[in-house]
Amino acid sequence: MKVENAMSKRLVTARPEMTLREASKIMIKENVSFLVVISNGELYGVISEKDIVRALAEDRNPDTTKISDVCTRKVITVRKDDLLSYAAGLMRRHGIRHLVVVDDNGRPIGVLSIRDLLREAETLKKIEEMTPDQLQDWWFG
């Protein structure tokens, strides 16, 4: 199965010059824990809830600390045609919960989260347990 089958095409973004408070408000409003940071239409970095919590633990002021000061700049990416098993391996190897999905020009087109992988695994498990008749009904409705 490919990344495009599980990824979220809903890309929630922020700009590097935004503050941590602004990033937090976006996360709350959009109900996400991860933002793709874009500068001049290009992938600049990523910021997660964990990055914000770490910054607060370091006594950084959320009203003056910029996203660019704490975001991850070395972004691990995948392409939509990559296999989910490859993406899962990247997450495991790098100890991360999100991957930015990029197009052939390196521009973000979506996000793949550990939650997306778990959802796909659950679906595959259910499919494996179906009888041929159940599978046909599920597939063709």
DSSP file (Angstrom, degrees, kcal/mol; ACC not computed):
  #  RESIDUE AA STRUCTURE BP1 BP2  ACC     N-H-->O    O-->H-N    N-H-->O    O-->H-N    TCO  KAPPA ALPHA  PHI   PSI    X-CA   Y-CA   Z-CA
    1    1 A M              0   0    0      0, 0.0    83,-2.9     0, 0.0    84,-0.4   0.000 360.0 360.0 360.0 143.7    0.0    0.0    0.0
    2    2 A K  B >   -A   83   0A   0     81,-0.3     3,-1.5    82,-0.1     4,-0.4  -0.553 360.0-113.3 -98.4 160.1    1.3    3.5   -0.8
    3    3 A V  G >> S+     0   0    0     79,-2.9     4,-2.4    76,-0.3     3,-1.9   0.868 112.8  64.3 -55.0 -41.5    1.5    6.6    1.2
    4    4 A E  G 34 S+     0   0    0     76,-2.3    -1,-0.3     1,-0.3    77,-0.1   0.743  95.3  60.5 -59.9 -23.0   -1.1    8.4   -0.8
    5    5 A N  G <4 S+     0   0    0     -3,-1.5    -1,-0.3    75,-0.3    -2,-0.2   0.682 119.4  24.4 -76.9 -17.7   -3.7    5.9    0.3
    6    6 A A  T <4 S+     0   0    0     -3,-1.9   107,-0.2    -4,-0.4    -2,-0.2   0.611  96.5 105.3-120.4 -19.7   -3.2    6.8    4.0
    7    7 A M     <  -     0   0    0     -4,-2.4     2,-0.5   105,-0.1   105,-0.2  -0.167  68.3-119.2 -68.6 157.7   -1.9   10.4    4.1
    8    8 A S  B     -B  111   0B   0    103,-3.2   103,-2.3     1,-0.1    -1,-0.1  -0.857  13.5-161.6 -93.4 127.7   -4.0   13.4    5.0
    9    9 A K        +     0   0    0     -2,-0.5     2,-1.0   101,-0.2    -1,-0.1   0.496  65.9 103.7 -85.8  -3.1   -4.1   15.9    2.2
   10   10 A R        -     0   0    0    101,-0.1     2,-0.7     2,-0.0    -2,-0.1  -0.711  58.7-166.5 -81.4 105.5   -5.2   18.5    4.7
   11   11 A L        -     0   0    0     -2,-1.0     2,-0.6    98,-0.1    24,-0.1  -0.852   5.9-164.9-101.4 111.2   -2.0   20.5    5.2
   12   12 A V        -     0   0    0     -2,-0.7    24,-2.3    22,-0.2     2,-0.2  -0.867  21.3-174.9 -98.6 122.5   -2.0   22.8    8.2
   13   13 A T  E     -e   36   0C   0     -2,-0.6     2,-0.3    22,-0.2    24,-0.2  -0.698  20.5-173.2-121.3 165.3    0.8   25.4    7.9
   14   14 A A  E     -e   37   0C   0     22,-1.9    24,-2.8    -2,-0.2     9,-0.0  -0.922  26.3-115.4-144.6 168.2    2.5   28.2    9.7
   15   15 A R    >   -     0   0    0     -2,-0.3     3,-1.7    22,-0.2    52,-0.3  -0.833  24.4-120.0-108.8 150.0    5.2   30.7    8.9
   16   16 A P  T 3  S+     0   0    0      0, 0.0    52,-2.3     0, 0.0    51,-0.4   0.797 110.3  57.7 -58.6 -30.7    8.7   30.8   10.5
   17   17 A E  T 3  S+     0   0    0     50,-0.2     2,-0.0    49,-0.2     0, 0.0   0.546  83.8 104.7 -82.3  -5.2    8.2   34.3   11.8
   18   18 A M  S <  S-     0   0    0     -3,-1.7    49,-3.1     1,-0.1    50,-0.3  -0.359  73.9-114.7 -70.1 155.6    5.0   33.4   13.8
   19   19 A T  B  >  -H   66   0D   0     47,-0.3     4,-2.3    48,-0.1    47,-0.2  -0.403  22.6-108.9 -86.0 167.2    5.3   33.1   17.5
   20   20 A L  H  > S+     0   0    0     45,-1.8     4,-2.6    42,-0.3    43,-0.2   0.858 121.0  55.4 -62.7 -35.1    4.9   29.9   19.6
   21   21 A R  H  > S+     0   0    0     41,-2.5     4,-2.3    44,-0.2    -1,-0.2   0.925 107.8  48.3 -64.0 -42.6    1.6   31.2   20.9
   22   22 A E  H  > S+     0   0    0     40,-0.4     4,-2.0     2,-0.2    -2,-0.2   0.909 111.7  49.7 -63.1 -41.5    0.3   31.8   17.3
   23   23 A A  H  X S+     0   0    0     -4,-2.3     4,-2.4     1,-0.2    -2,-0.2   0.919 110.0  51.3 -61.9 -43.4    1.4   28.2   16.4
   24   24 A S  H  X S+     0   0    0     -4,-2.6     4,-2.4     1,-0.2    -2,-0.2   0.896 108.1  51.7 -61.1 -41.2   -0.4   26.9   19.5
   25   25 A K  H  X S+     0   0    0     -4,-2.3     4,-2.8     2,-0.2    -1,-0.2   0.886 109.2  50.1 -64.6 -38.8   -3.6   28.7   18.5
   26   26 A I  H  X S+     0   0    0     -4,-2.0     4,-2.9     2,-0.2    -2,-0.2   0.933 110.2  50.5 -63.2 -45.2   -3.5   27.2   15.0
   27   27 A M  H  X>S+     0   0    0     -4,-2.4     5,-1.9     1,-0.2     4,-0.9   0.914 113.8  44.7 -59.2 -44.0   -3.0   23.7   16.5
   28   28 A I  H ><5S+     0   0    0     -4,-2.4     3,-0.5     3,-0.2    -2,-0.2   0.945 115.1  47.0 -66.2 -47.9   -5.9   24.2   18.8
   29   29 A K  H 3<5S+     0   0    0     -4,-2.8    -2,-0.2     1,-0.2    -1,-0.2   0.898 120.9  37.3 -60.9 -41.9   -8.2   25.7   16.1
   30   30 A E  H 3<5S-     0   0    0     -4,-2.9    -1,-0.2    -5,-0.2    -2,-0.2   0.469 105.4-126.8 -91.8  -2.7   -7.3   23.0   13.6
   31   31 A N  T <<5 +     0   0    0     -4,-0.9     2,-0.3    -3,-0.5    -3,-0.2   0.928  65.6 126.6  55.5  50.8   -7.2   20.1   16.1
   32   32 A V      < -     0   0    0     -5,-1.9    -1,-0.2    -6,-0.2    -2,-0.1  -0.881  55.1-152.2-130.5 163.7   -3.7   19.0   15.0
   33   33 A S  S    S+     0   0    0     -2,-0.3    16,-1.9     1,-0.1     2,-0.3   0.189  79.8  54.6-117.9  14.3   -0.4   18.4   16.9
   34   34 A F  E     - F   0  48C   0     14,-0.2     2,-0.4    15,-0.1    14,-0.2  -0.982  59.8-164.8-154.4 130.8    1.9   19.2   14.0
   35   35 A L  E     - F   0  47C   0     12,-2.9    12,-2.2    -2,-0.3     2,-0.6  -0.955  18.5-135.5-121.4 141.0    2.4   22.1   11.6
   36   36 A V  E     -eF  13  46C   0    -24,-2.3   -22,-1.9    -2,-0.4     2,-0.6  -0.837  24.6-140.0 -90.8 125.5    4.3   22.3    8.3
   37   37 A V  E     -eF  14  45C   0      8,-2.8     7,-3.1    -2,-0.6     8,-1.6  -0.785  21.6-170.8 -95.1 123.1    6.3   25.5    8.3
   38   38 A I  E     - F   0  43C   0    -24,-2.8     2,-0.4    -2,-0.6     5,-0.2  -0.922  10.8-177.4-118.2 135.4    6.4   27.2    4.9
   39   39 A S  E >  S- F   0  42C   0      3,-2.6     3,-2.1    -2,-0.4   -24,-0.0  -0.989  76.1 -14.2-132.6 125.3    8.5   30.2    3.8
   40   40 A N  T 3  S-     0   0    0     -2,-0.4     3,-0.1     1,-0.3    -1,-0.1   0.864 127.7 -55.6  51.9  40.3    8.1   31.7    0.4
   41   41 A G  T 3  S+     0   0    0      1,-0.2     2,-0.3    66,-0.0    -1,-0.3   0.485 117.8 108.5  76.6   3.0    6.1   28.7   -0.8
   42   42 A E  E <  S-F   39   0C   0     -3,-2.1    -3,-2.6    65,-0.1     2,-0.5  -0.796  81.5 -95.9-113.8 154.2    8.9   26.3    0.2
   43   43 A L  E     +F   38   0C   0     63,-0.4    -5,-0.2    -2,-0.3     3,-0.1  -0.555  44.5 168.5 -66.7 118.9    9.2   23.7    3.0
   44   44 A Y  E     -     0   0C   0     -7,-3.1     2,-0.3    -2,-0.5    -6,-0.2   0.777  54.4 -64.6-100.8 -39.7   11.1   25.5    5.8
   45   45 A G  E     -F   37   0C   0     -8,-1.6    -8,-2.8    29,-0.1    -1,-0.4  -0.962  45.8 -97.5 176.5-166.7   10.6   23.0    8.7
   46   46 A V  E     -FG  36  72C   0     26,-1.9    26,-2.8    -2,-0.3     2,-0.4  -0.980  20.1-161.3-140.7 152.7    8.0   21.4   11.0
   47   47 A I  E     -F   35   0C   0    -12,-2.2   -12,-2.9    -2,-0.3     2,-0.2  -0.999   9.5-171.7-137.3 136.3    6.9   22.1   14.5
   48   48 A S  E  >  -F   34   0C   0     -2,-0.4     4,-1.7   -14,-0.2     3,-0.3  -0.721  41.7-102.5-119.1 169.1    5.1   19.8   16.8
   49   49 A E  H  > S+     0   0    0    -16,-1.9     4,-2.8    -2,-0.2     5,-0.2   0.895 122.9  58.2 -54.8 -40.3    3.4   20.1   20.2
   50   50 A K  H  > S+     0   0    0    -17,-0.3     4,-2.5     1,-0.2    -1,-0.2   0.880 102.7  52.3 -60.5 -39.4    6.5   18.5   21.7
   51   51 A D  H  > S+     0   0    0     -3,-0.3     4,-2.1     2,-0.2    -1,-0.2   0.902 111.5  46.9 -62.9 -40.6    8.7   21.3   20.3
   52   52 A I  H  X S+     0   0    0     -4,-1.7     4,-2.3     2,-0.2    -2,-0.2   0.923 112.2  49.0 -68.5 -44.3    6.5   23.9   21.9
   53   53 A V  H  X S+     0   0    0     -4,-2.8     4,-2.4     1,-0.2    -2,-0.2   0.913 110.8  51.2 -61.1 -42.4    6.4   22.1   25.2
   54   54 A R  H  X S+     0   0    0     -4,-2.5     4,-1.3    -5,-0.2    -1,-0.2   0.917 109.5  50.3 -60.6 -43.5   10.2   21.7   25.1
   55   55 A A  H  <>S+     0   0    0     -4,-2.1     5,-2.4     1,-0.2    -1,-0.2   0.900 110.9  48.7 -62.7 -41.4   10.5   25.5   24.4
   56   56 A L  H ><5S+     0   0    0     -4,-2.3     3,-1.8     1,-0.2    -1,-0.2   0.886 107.7  54.7 -65.9 -38.5    8.2   26.3   27.4
   57   57 A A  H 3<5S+     0   0    0     -4,-2.4    -1,-0.2     1,-0.3    -2,-0.2   0.785 104.2  55.7 -64.5 -26.2   10.2   24.0   29.6
   58   58 A E  T 3<5S-     0   0    0     -4,-1.3    -1,-0.3    -3,-0.2    -2,-0.2   0.260 122.2-111.2 -87.4  11.5   13.3   26.0   28.6
   59   59 A D  T < 5 +     0   0    0     -3,-1.8     2,-0.3     1,-0.2    -3,-0.2   0.774  60.8 160.8  63.8  29.9   11.5   29.1   29.8
   60   60 A R      < -     0   0    0     -5,-2.4    -1,-0.2    -6,-0.1    -2,-0.1  -0.622  45.5-114.7 -79.2 141.7   11.1   30.6   26.3
   61   61 A N    >>  -     0   0    0     -2,-0.3     4,-2.7     1,-0.1     3,-1.1  -0.655  16.9-152.2 -79.0 120.0    8.5   33.2   26.1
   62   62 A P  T 34 S+     0   0    0      0, 0.0   -41,-2.5     0, 0.0   -40,-0.4   0.701  94.0  56.1 -68.1 -17.1    5.7   32.0   23.8
   63   63 A D  T 34 S+     0   0    0    -43,-0.2   -44,-0.1   -44,-0.1    -2,-0.0   0.646 121.2  24.8 -88.5 -15.3    4.8   35.6   22.8
   64   64 A T  T <4 S+     0   0    0     -3,-1.1     2,-0.4     2,-0.1    -1,-0.1   0.597  95.5  97.6-121.4 -19.6    8.3   36.4   21.5
   65   65 A T     <  -     0   0    0     -4,-2.7   -45,-1.8     1,-0.0   -44,-0.2  -0.606  67.5-140.0 -75.7 125.8    9.9   33.1   20.6
   66   66 A K  B >>  -H   19   0D   0     -2,-0.4     3,-1.4   -47,-0.2     4,-0.6  -0.514  16.9-120.9 -84.9 151.9    9.5   32.6   16.8
   67   67 A I  H >> S+     0   0    0    -49,-3.1     4,-2.4   -51,-0.4     3,-1.6   0.890 113.9  63.2 -54.6 -40.4    8.7   29.2   15.3
   68   68 A S  H 34 S+     0   0    0    -52,-2.3    -1,-0.3   -50,-0.3   -51,-0.1   0.739  95.7  60.4 -60.1 -22.6   12.0   29.5   13.4
   69   69 A D  H <4 S+     0   0    0     -3,-1.4    -1,-0.3   -53,-0.3    -2,-0.2   0.729 121.9  17.8 -76.8 -21.9   13.8   29.4   16.7
   70   70 A V  H << S+     0   0    0     -3,-1.6    -2,-0.2    -4,-0.6    -1,-0.1   0.511  94.6 109.6-129.2  -8.6   12.5   26.0   17.7
   71   71 A C  S  < S-     0   0    0     -4,-2.4     2,-0.6    -5,-0.2   -24,-0.2  -0.267  74.0-104.3 -73.3 160.7   11.2   24.2   14.7
   72   72 A T  B     -G   46   0C   0    -26,-2.8   -26,-1.9     1,-0.2    -1,-0.1  -0.743  33.4-176.9 -83.1 122.6   12.9   21.2   13.1
   73   73 A R        +     0   0    0     -2,-0.6     2,-1.5   -28,-0.2    -1,-0.2   0.797  69.3  72.0 -92.5 -31.7   14.7   22.3    9.9
   74   74 A K  S    S-     0   0    0    -28,-0.1     2,-0.4     2,-0.0    -1,-0.2  -0.675  78.2-166.9 -86.7  90.5   15.9   18.9    8.8
   75   75 A V        -     0   0    0     -2,-1.5     2,-0.6   -31,-0.1    24,-0.1  -0.650  17.8-139.7 -89.7 130.1   12.6   17.5    7.7
   76   76 A I        -     0   0    0     -2,-0.4    24,-1.3    22,-0.2     2,-0.3  -0.774  33.9-178.0 -84.5 123.0   12.1   13.8    7.0
   77   77 A T  E     -c  100   0B   0     -2,-0.6     2,-0.3    22,-0.2    24,-0.2  -0.802  18.8-165.3-123.3 162.6    9.9   13.5    3.9
   78   78 A V  E     -c  101   0B   0     22,-2.1    24,-2.8    -2,-0.3     2,-0.3  -0.914  21.5-121.6-135.3 165.4    8.3   10.9    1.8
   79   79 A R  E >   -c  102   0B   0     -2,-0.3     3,-1.7    22,-0.2   -76,-0.3  -0.749  28.6-112.7-105.1 158.1    6.6   10.9   -1.6
   80   80 A K  T 3  S+     0   0    0     22,-0.6   -76,-2.3    -2,-0.3   -75,-0.3   0.761 116.3  55.3 -63.4 -24.2    3.0    9.8   -2.2
   81   81 A D  T 3  S+     0   0    0    -78,-0.2    -1,-0.3   -79,-0.1     2,-0.0   0.514  83.7 108.4 -87.2  -5.1    4.2    6.8   -4.2
   82   82 A D  S <  S-     0   0    0     -3,-1.7   -79,-2.9     1,-0.1   -78,-0.2  -0.368  79.0-103.4 -67.8 152.1    6.4    5.5   -1.4
   83   83 A L  B  >  -A    2   0A   0    -81,-0.2     4,-2.0     1,-0.1     3,-0.4  -0.480  18.8-126.1 -75.5 146.8    5.2    2.3    0.4
   84   84 A L  H  > S+     0   0    0    -83,-2.9     4,-3.0     1,-0.2     5,-0.2   0.850 111.8  59.4 -60.0 -34.1    3.7    2.7    3.8
   85   85 A S  H  > S+     0   0    0    -84,-0.4     4,-1.9     2,-0.2    -1,-0.2   0.885 105.3  48.7 -63.2 -37.5    6.2    0.1    5.1
   86   86 A Y  H  > S+     0   0    0     -3,-0.4     4,-2.1     2,-0.2    -2,-0.2   0.928 112.3  48.2 -64.9 -45.7    9.0    2.4    4.0
   87   87 A A  H  X S+     0   0    0     -4,-2.0     4,-2.4     1,-0.2    -2,-0.2   0.911 110.5  51.1 -61.9 -43.6    7.3    5.4    5.7
   88   88 A A  H  X S+     0   0    0     -4,-3.0     4,-2.4     1,-0.2    -1,-0.2   0.893 108.4  52.6 -61.6 -39.7    6.7    3.4    8.9
   89   89 A G  H  X S+     0   0    0     -4,-1.9     4,-2.9    -5,-0.2    -1,-0.2   0.896 108.0  50.8 -62.8 -40.5   10.4    2.4    8.9
   90   90 A L  H  X S+     0   0    0     -4,-2.1     4,-2.4     2,-0.2     6,-0.2   0.927 110.5  49.2 -61.8 -45.1   11.4    6.1    8.7
   91   91 A M  H  X>S+     0   0    0     -4,-2.4     5,-1.9     1,-0.2     4,-1.0   0.932 114.6  44.7 -60.0 -45.5    9.2    7.0   11.6
   92   92 A R  H  <5S+     0   0    0     -4,-2.4     3,-0.4     1,-0.2    -2,-0.2   0.932 113.9  48.8 -64.5 -47.0   10.6    4.2   13.7
   93   93 A R  H  <5S+     0   0    0     -4,-2.9    -1,-0.2     1,-0.2    -2,-0.2   0.858 120.4  36.0 -62.7 -37.6   14.2    4.9   12.8
   94   94 A H  H  <5S-     0   0    0     -4,-2.4    -1,-0.2    -5,-0.2    -2,-0.2   0.458 105.1-123.5 -98.8  -1.9   13.9    8.6   13.5
   95   95 A G  T  <5 +     0   0    0     -4,-1.0     2,-0.3    -3,-0.4    -3,-0.2   0.901  64.3 135.8  63.0  42.6   11.6    8.4   16.5
   96   96 A I      < -     0   0    0     -5,-1.9    -1,-0.2    -6,-0.2    -2,-0.1  -0.819  51.2-153.5-122.2 161.4    9.0   10.7   14.9
   97   97 A R  S    S+     0   0    0     -2,-0.3    17,-2.2     1,-0.1     2,-0.3   0.448  77.0  48.3-111.6  -4.0    5.2   10.6   14.6
   98   98 A H  E     - D   0 113B   0     15,-0.2     2,-0.4    16,-0.1    15,-0.2  -0.990  55.3-167.3-139.6 145.9    4.7   12.6   11.4
   99   99 A L  E     - D   0 112B   0     13,-2.5    13,-2.8    -2,-0.3     2,-0.5  -0.996  22.9-129.8-128.7 138.6    6.1   12.7    7.9
  100  100 A V  E     -cD  77 111B   0    -24,-1.3   -22,-2.1    -2,-0.4     2,-0.5  -0.753  20.3-142.5 -84.7 130.8    5.7   15.5    5.4
  101  101 A V  E     -cD  78 110B   0      9,-2.7     8,-3.4    -2,-0.5     9,-1.3  -0.838  24.3-169.5 -94.3 126.1    4.6   14.1    2.0
  102  102 A V  E     -cD  79 108B   0    -24,-2.8   -22,-0.6    -2,-0.5     2,-0.1  -0.804  17.3-126.6-118.4 157.2    6.2   16.1   -0.8
  103  103 A D    >   -     0   0    0      4,-2.5     3,-2.0    -2,-0.3    -1,-0.1  -0.192  50.6 -79.8 -85.7-173.2    5.7   16.3   -4.6
  104  104 A D  T 3  S+     0   0    0      1,-0.3    -1,-0.1     2,-0.1   -25,-0.0   0.682 132.4  53.4 -65.3 -17.1    8.5   15.8   -7.1
  105  105 A N  T 3  S-     0   0    0      2,-0.1    -1,-0.3     3,-0.0    -3,-0.0   0.331 120.4-106.7 -97.7   6.2    9.6   19.4   -6.5
  106  106 A G  S <  S+     0   0    0     -3,-2.0   -63,-0.4     1,-0.3    -2,-0.1   0.615  73.8 141.2  80.4  12.1    9.9   18.9   -2.8
  107  107 A R        -     0   0    0    -65,-0.1    -4,-2.5     1,-0.1    -1,-0.3  -0.722  58.2-106.7 -89.7 137.1    6.7   20.9   -2.1
  108  108 A P  E     + D   0 102B   0      0, 0.0    -6,-0.3     0, 0.0     3,-0.1  -0.362  42.5 164.8 -64.7 135.3    4.5   19.7    0.7
  109  109 A I  E     -     0   0B   0     -8,-3.4     2,-0.3     1,-0.4    -7,-0.2   0.388  63.3 -24.8-127.1  -4.6    1.2   18.1   -0.4
  110  110 A G  E     - D   0 101B   0     -9,-1.3    -9,-2.7  -100,-0.1    -1,-0.4  -0.985  57.8-105.1 176.1-177.2    0.2   16.3    2.8
  111  111 A V  E     -BD   8 100B   0   -103,-2.3  -103,-3.2    -2,-0.3     2,-0.5  -0.996  13.9-155.8-135.9 139.4    1.1   14.7    6.0
  112  112 A L  E     - D   0  99B   0    -13,-2.8   -13,-2.5    -2,-0.4     2,-0.2  -0.977  20.7-171.5-113.9 123.8    1.3   11.1    7.1
  113  113 A S  E  >  - D   0  98B   0     -2,-0.5     4,-1.8   -15,-0.2     3,-0.3  -0.705  39.3-112.4-112.1 164.5    1.0   10.5   10.8
  114  114 A I  H  > S+     0   0    0    -17,-2.2     4,-2.3    -2,-0.2     5,-0.2   0.846 120.6  59.2 -60.5 -32.8    1.4    7.4   13.0
  115  115 A R  H  > S+     0   0    0    -18,-0.3     4,-2.3     2,-0.2    -1,-0.2   0.881 102.0  52.7 -63.5 -38.3   -2.4    7.6   13.5
  116  116 A D  H  > S+     0   0    0     -3,-0.3     4,-2.1     2,-0.2    -2,-0.2   0.908 109.5  49.1 -62.5 -41.8   -2.8    7.3    9.7
  117  117 A L  H  X S+     0   0    0     -4,-1.8     4,-2.4     1,-0.2    -2,-0.2   0.907 110.6  49.8 -64.7 -41.7   -0.7    4.1    9.8
  118  118 A L  H  X S+     0   0    0     -4,-2.3     4,-2.4     2,-0.2    -1,-0.2   0.900 109.2  52.1 -63.8 -40.3   -2.6    2.7   12.7
  119  119 A R  H  X S+     0   0    0     -4,-2.3     4,-2.1     1,-0.2    -1,-0.2   0.919 111.1  47.2 -62.2 -43.3   -5.9    3.3   10.9
  120  120 A E  H  X S+     0   0    0     -4,-2.1     4,-2.7     2,-0.2    -2,-0.2   0.894 110.3  52.5 -65.6 -39.6   -4.7    1.5    7.8
  121  121 A A  H  X S+     0   0    0     -4,-2.4     4,-2.2     1,-0.2    -2,-0.2   0.909 109.6  49.3 -62.8 -41.3   -3.4   -1.4    9.9
  122  122 A E  H  X S+     0   0    0     -4,-2.4     4,-2.2     2,-0.2    -2,-0.2   0.909 111.2  49.5 -63.5 -41.9   -6.8   -1.7   11.5
  123  123 A T  H  X S+     0   0    0     -4,-2.1     4,-2.4     1,-0.2    -2,-0.2   0.929 111.1  49.0 -62.8 -45.6   -8.5   -1.7    8.1
  124  124 A L  H  X S+     0   0    0     -4,-2.7     4,-2.4     1,-0.2    -1,-0.2   0.887 109.7  52.2 -62.1 -38.7   -6.2   -4.3    6.7
  125  125 A K  H  X S+     0   0    0     -4,-2.2     4,-1.3     2,-0.2    -1,-0.2   0.916 110.0  48.6 -63.6 -42.5   -6.8   -6.5    9.8
  126  126 A K  H  X S+     0   0    0     -4,-2.2     4,-0.6     1,-0.2     3,-0.2   0.907 110.8  50.8 -63.5 -41.3  -10.6   -6.2    9.3
  127  127 A I  H >< S+     0   0    0     -4,-2.4     3,-1.2     1,-0.2    -2,-0.2   0.910 106.9  54.1 -62.5 -42.2  -10.2   -7.1    5.6
  128  128 A E  H 3< S+     0   0    0     -4,-2.4    -1,-0.2     1,-0.2    -2,-0.2   0.819 108.6  50.2 -60.9 -30.7   -8.1  -10.2    6.4
  129  129 A E  H 3< S+     0   0    0     -4,-1.3    -1,-0.2    -3,-0.2    -2,-0.2   0.550  90.7 103.4 -86.9  -7.9  -10.9  -11.4    8.8
  130  130 A M  S << S-     0   0    0     -3,-1.2    -3,-0.0    -4,-0.6    -4,-0.0  -0.443  71.0-124.8 -78.0 147.6  -13.7  -11.0    6.3
  131  131 A T     >  -     0   0    0     -2,-0.1     4,-2.7     1,-0.1     5,-0.2  -0.436  36.0-101.7 -75.6 163.2  -15.3  -13.9    4.4
  132  132 A P  H  > S+     0   0    0      0, 0.0     4,-2.2     0, 0.0     5,-0.1   0.889 124.8  49.7 -55.4 -39.4  -15.2  -13.6    0.6
  133  133 A D  H  > S+     0   0    0      2,-0.2     4,-2.4     1,-0.2     5,-0.2   0.923 111.6  47.6 -66.5 -43.2  -18.9  -12.6    0.7
  134  134 A Q  H  > S+     0   0    0      1,-0.2     4,-2.7     2,-0.2     5,-0.2   0.906 111.6  51.3 -62.7 -41.1  -18.3   -9.9    3.3
  135  135 A L  H  X S+     0   0    0     -4,-2.7     4,-2.8     2,-0.2     5,-0.2   0.914 109.7  49.2 -62.8 -43.6  -15.3   -8.6    1.4
  136  136 A Q  H  X S+     0   0    0     -4,-2.2     4,-2.8    -5,-0.2     5,-0.3   0.928 112.8  47.5 -62.9 -44.9  -17.4   -8.3   -1.8
  137  137 A D  H  X S+     0   0    0     -4,-2.4     4,-1.6     1,-0.2    -2,-0.2   0.910 114.8  46.5 -62.2 -42.5  -20.2   -6.5    0.1
  138  138 A W  H  < S+     0   0    0     -4,-2.7    -2,-0.2    -5,-0.2    -1,-0.2   0.915 117.6  42.4 -65.7 -43.2  -17.7   -4.1    1.7
  139  139 A W  H  < S+     0   0    0     -4,-2.8    -2,-0.2    -5,-0.2    -3,-0.2   0.915 127.9  27.0 -72.6 -44.4  -15.8   -3.4   -1.5
  140  140 A F  H  <        0   0    0     -4,-2.8    -2,-0.2    -5,-0.2    -1,-0.2   0.517 360.0 360.0-101.9  -6.4  -18.7   -3.0   -3.9
  141  141 A G     <        0   0    0     -4,-1.6    -4,-0.2    -5,-0.3    -3,-0.1   0.481 360.0 360.0  70.3 360.0  -21.3   -1.8   -1.4
